Structures are given as C-alpha cells and as structure tokens.
Amino acid sequence: MSKGSGAMPTSTQADDKKMAEMDHAEVHYFNSYNHHGNAGTPILKVIQIAVRYFIDVMRHIKKDEVRTKSYQNAIYQNKHLFKDKVVLDVGCGTGILSMFAVRAGAKHVIGVDMSTIIEKAREIVEANGMTSKISLLQGKMEEVQLPFPKVDIILSEWMGYFLLYESMLDTVLYARDTYLVSGGLIFPDKATIFMAGIEDGEYKDEKIGFWDNVYGFDYTPLKDTALTEPLVDTVEVKACVTDPSRVFSIDLYTVTAADLAFQAPYVLNVRRVDFIHALIAWFDIEFTACHKPISFSTGPHSKYTHWKQTVFYLRDVLRVEENEQVTGFLTSKPNEKKKRDLDITISYELQTDDESRLAEGSLDYKM
C-alpha cells in the first residue's frame, strides 16, 4: 500500500510500474504482442498472449526439419565432444537443444531464456526425465547466476531474419566472453550472408506499384515507405537472375559486437537476359567443430526454413544480359534506439557497355 493513498495501486498502475522497470528491449518484446489486445491490456495478460504466440512460433520452428535436424546431427554425431561436458544453451526456448545435449552425454546443461516459455520448458524437461541434468534459468544472460563458473560448450539458435534482425548474437557473445572455457566450443560457429538478384515484377507491382492508384487516388507518397520495408518470403530458385555472392561472414570465436555494424561489397554475375526487380539475402550456418562438418542454408536453392529469404526491392528495374554484373555495397548496423532492429543500406550499379541500360542507385531499408 502506498503512503497517503489509502488504496492499493490498480492493475494498470502495477503493470505500468513493471513496464517502467524494464529496459527498452524487454518493453519492445512485450509490446510486440499488443496487437492482440488494446493498449491498456494488463502486462500479465500480454505475457499469457505472448506465451501462446511463442508456443505457436516454436511449433512452426520445430517443424523446420532443416534447422532441427542440423542441430540434432551436429550434437548426436559428435557425442565424443559432449560426453561429460557442461553445456550452456543460450535462448533455450522449449529446451530441445538442451535435451539433445543430454542425450549426447553432457554432464549438465544450463538453459537460459528471458521468456516465460521457460515454465513450459521445465515441464517438458521433467516429462522427459532430465530434471537432474538440465537447469533452466529465466532472465537475461547478463543477470542470471549460473550453477557452474565456466562451460565447455555453448549451444544457441540465435539467428534472426537476414541473420541479424532480432538475433541473439550479442547475448551469445557475452556468454562466450564470460563463461566459455579456453578452447571451448560453440555450436554453430560460422555464419555467412549471401545475396542474389531476382526477377519479381508481378509481386513488386502488387506491393509497390499498388500505391500509384488506390481506388482512383494517387498514394505515391507511401511508395517510398513500402520500398524501405524488406519482405521476408520464400523465393523460388528459378526467379534468381544472378549467381549468389558471398557478402559477409561471422566467426563466432572471434567476432565482436562492433563487427556487426558493417559495410561489405558484393558482385552479382548475371546468368541470363532478364529483369532484376529486387535483391535477396539469406544465410548459411556451419558447425565446423564436428568430426564431419555440418551446415545448412536458408537460400532459395535449399529446403524450406522458417527464416525464408529477405527481399529488398529496388527503385529501378535493371535490364540485364548474360555475363554482366551488378555491383554495390551492403551496409548494416543496429538501430540506435532499438538495438535488435536494423538500418540497412544497399547501393547498386549495373555494369554494362550499353549506355541505354545503365542504372545505379541506393536505398535505405528498415527492419
């Protein structure tokens, strides 16, 4: 009871206080579910909604055979690396990776997640008879107290769309620098962003050209806004007009948080006479510590993953011919206000001897 008020704070007041005590990332996390209710939805109800939503997302992710099988194979095929080791699962979710590690012979696994889904993870771990082998901690990696001073292996499924959007990589790096023993292992330990050019005229007209005439009115002021919003979608490999280009690579043993703000050149070699309406990006993941290296790709040439591909529509339509090149720079950095969001700039230039088809430009995108 507050002094002088003579009354308990209301549910909304209490919820506002809880929100005020959270940092920006936490508020952003919970507010991301507010579209399920009004702005006055109590925080506990928002959390319940978030848990239901998270379970639905996790069901979708668990069905992602490429992702789940890759982690399972990396762990099960390398039991000699996990035997009697202490393992840290960063962002453990429902605990699937933690349980893989126990099955592979880990001495103990610590799972950390700031989401309330960890309550369900505890039930899942208990249902599988692994309570004595897995400790689950709810909270920020930077704040929780681990039952072991150091760990031998870090496991994490930290990747976001475009690899870095809403990713947990900075948290994994903190765990690496704070808890990983010298010579310890990280699963996975390599990530690479690729780019390619695609023909996508029909969908570009639907998404961008739509604003030229909205029920007889000129809505072109919204065209630039639509252009700056990348689309996460599945791209058919036949839409690719260029060969892929390796643009940016991460080694989790050496990368720093500062390295995640980068500018990298790209060169796209054109395969055929066609149009390029957009550039796409995807990433490959590698587990190089394995006896037989394991990897998977989220590209259009590979089986479906929940990360799909990220589509960046260009202002221009590039008219390209075989053996020409599209060159430019990909620049990405965390947003200053929302560190898990990204500010991305892509410049492009068509290298051609035909002056009538010359084109170049640059566009800023927000993720």
LINVENWO-V698524 format. One record per residue. N is the residue number from 1. OMEGA is omega in whole degrees, 0 to 359 (none if undefined). D_LAST is the distance of its C-alpha to the last C-alpha in Angstrom with 1 decimal. Layout:
N/OMEGA/D_LAST  N/OMEGA/D_LAST
This chain:
1/182/42.9  2/182/42.0  3/174/44.9  4/183/46.6  5/181/44.4  6/181/46.7  7/175/43.9  8/176/41.1  9/179/37.5  10/178/36.0  11/181/33.5  12/178/30.9  13/180/32.0  14/180/31.9  15/178/28.4  16/179/27.3  17/179/29.0  18/180/27.2  19/181/23.8  20/181/25.1  21/181/26.0  22/173/22.6  23/187/20.2  24/183/16.8  25/181/15.1  26/179/17.8  27/178/17.6  28/181/13.9  29/183/14.9  30/179/17.8  31/181/16.4  32/180/13.8  33/186/17.1  34/179/18.7  35/177/18.2  36/181/21.2  37/180/23.4  38/185/24.0  39/181/23.1  40/181/26.4  41/180/26.0  42/185/27.6  43/181/25.5  44/177/27.7  45/177/27.1  46/179/23.4  47/179/23.9  48/177/26.1  49/181/23.5  50/180/20.9  51/179/23.5  52/179/24.2  53/181/20.6  54/178/20.2  55/179/23.5  56/178/22.4  57/182/19.2  58/177/21.6  59/179/24.1  60/182/21.6  61/181/20.7  62/178/24.4  63/178/25.2  64/188/22.9  65/181/26.0  66/182/24.6  67/187/22.7  68/180/25.5  69/179/28.3  70/177/27.0  71/180/26.9  72/180/30.3  73/180/31.9  74/181/30.7  75/184/32.3  76/181/35.3  77/181/36.4  78/180/36.4  79/178/38.4  80/178/40.3  81/184/37.3  82/185/36.7  83/177/40.3  84/180/41.2  85/173/37.9  86/187/35.9  87/176/32.3  88/179/29.2  89/184/26.5  90/185/23.3  91/193/21.2  92/179/24.2  93/182/23.1  94/172/26.2  95/185/28.0  96/180/28.3  97/177/27.8  98/181/30.2  99/173/32.8  100/183/32.5  101/177/33.3  102/179/36.3  103/180/37.6  104/175/37.4  105/180/39.7  106/177/37.6  107/178/39.8  108/179/37.2  109/175/33.5  110/177/31.5  111/181/28.4  112/177/26.0  113/180/23.3  114/179/22.4  115/177/22.0  116/176/25.1  117/182/25.0  118/175/27.2  119/177/30.1  120/178/30.0  121/178/29.6  122/179/32.9  123/180/34.6  124/179/33.5  125/179/34.7  126/180/38.0  127/180/38.4  128/174/38.3  129/184/40.8  130/184/38.6  131/182/38.6  132/183/40.8  133/185/38.5  134/173/35.1  135/182/34.2  136/183/31.1  137/177/29.7  138/178/27.3  139/178/25.4  140/178/23.3  141/183/24.2  142/187/25.2  143/184/27.5  144/178/29.2  145/181/32.7  146/179/33.1  147/177/36.6  148/181/36.8  149/180/36.5  150/177/35.0  151/181/33.6  152/185/34.4  153/171/31.2  154/174/27.6  155/173/25.9  156/169/22.3  157/191/19.8  158/191/16.9  159/174/14.4  160/174/11.0  161/182/9.2  162/182/9.2  163/192/11.6  164/181/9.8  165/182/6.8  166/180/8.9  167/178/11.8  168/186/15.2  169/180/16.3  170/177/17.2  171/177/19.4  172/180/21.0  173/175/21.8  174/179/23.4  175/178/25.4  176/185/26.5  177/185/27.7  178/192/29.4  179/186/30.9  180/179/31.2  181/175/34.7  182/183/35.6  183/179/35.4  184/186/33.2  185/176/30.9  186/179/27.2  187/351/26.2  188/184/24.1  189/179/24.4  190/176/22.7  191/182/19.3  192/175/18.6  193/176/15.8  194/175/17.3  195/174/16.7  196/176/18.8  197/183/19.5  198/169/20.1  199/183/22.2  200/186/20.5  201/184/22.3  202/183/23.0  203/178/19.6  204/177/18.2  205/181/21.1  206/184/20.3  207/186/16.7  208/181/17.1  209/179/20.9  210/186/21.2  211/178/20.8  212/182/23.8  213/180/26.2  214/182/25.4  215/176/28.9  216/181/30.5  217/180/28.3  218/180/26.2  219/184/22.6  220/175/21.3  221/179/19.8  222/183/17.0  223/180/16.7  224/178/14.6  225/180/12.1  226/180/12.1  227/185/11.8  228/180/8.6  229/178/6.8  230/181/6.8  231/174/9.3  232/185/10.2  233/177/13.9  234/181/17.2  235/177/18.5  236/184/22.3  237/180/23.7  238/178/26.1  239/182/23.3  240/182/22.7  241/183/24.6  242/168/24.3  243/176/24.9  244/177/22.1  245/175/21.4  246/189/20.9  247/188/18.5  248/182/17.8  249/180/19.7  250/171/19.9  251/187/23.2  252/177/22.9  253/187/26.4  254/185/25.7  255/175/22.1  256/179/21.3  257/180/18.3  258/181/18.7  259/185/18.5  260/167/14.8  261/190/14.2  262/168/15.5  263/184/16.5  264/178/18.1  265/174/20.2  266/175/20.3  267/181/23.2  268/179/23.1  269/185/26.7  270/183/27.3  271/189/29.3  272/173/30.7  273/184/31.3  274/175/28.3  275/171/25.4  276/180/21.8  277/185/19.3  278/169/16.2  279/178/15.2  280/177/14.0  281/174/13.1  282/180/14.4  283/173/16.2  284/181/19.7  285/181/21.1  286/173/24.6  287/189/27.2  288/179/29.6  289/184/31.9  290/176/33.3  291/173/36.8  292/187/35.4  293/181/31.8  294/180/29.4  295/170/26.0  296/182/23.7  297/175/21.2  298/184/18.2  299/182/19.0  300/180/20.4  301/187/23.8  302/177/23.8  303/183/24.3  304/166/21.6  305/182/19.2  306/177/16.9  307/180/14.0  308/174/14.9  309/178/13.3  310/186/10.1  311/178/11.3  312/180/10.7  313/179/13.4  314/176/15.7  315/181/17.6  316/166/20.8  317/181/22.5  318/176/24.0  319/190/27.5  320/177/28.2  321/183/31.3  322/177/32.1  323/170/32.1  324/181/30.0  325/168/26.9  326/183/23.4  327/178/22.5  328/180/19.8  329/171/17.5  330/179/14.1  331/181/12.8  332/175/10.2  333/177/10.5  334/177/9.5  335/184/8.9  336/182/12.5  337/181/12.6  338/191/10.3  339/179/10.9  340/173/9.0  341/184/5.5  342/168/5.1  343/186/6.6  344/174/7.7  345/177/11.0  346/172/13.1  347/182/16.8  348/177/19.2  349/177/23.0  350/179/25.4  351/182/28.5  352/176/31.4  353/181/35.0  354/184/34.8  355/181/34.2  356/181/33.6  357/179/30.4  358/180/29.0  359/174/25.3  360/181/22.8  361/179/19.8  362/182/16.4  363/177/13.2  364/181/10.2  365/179/6.7  366/174/3.8  367/none/0.0
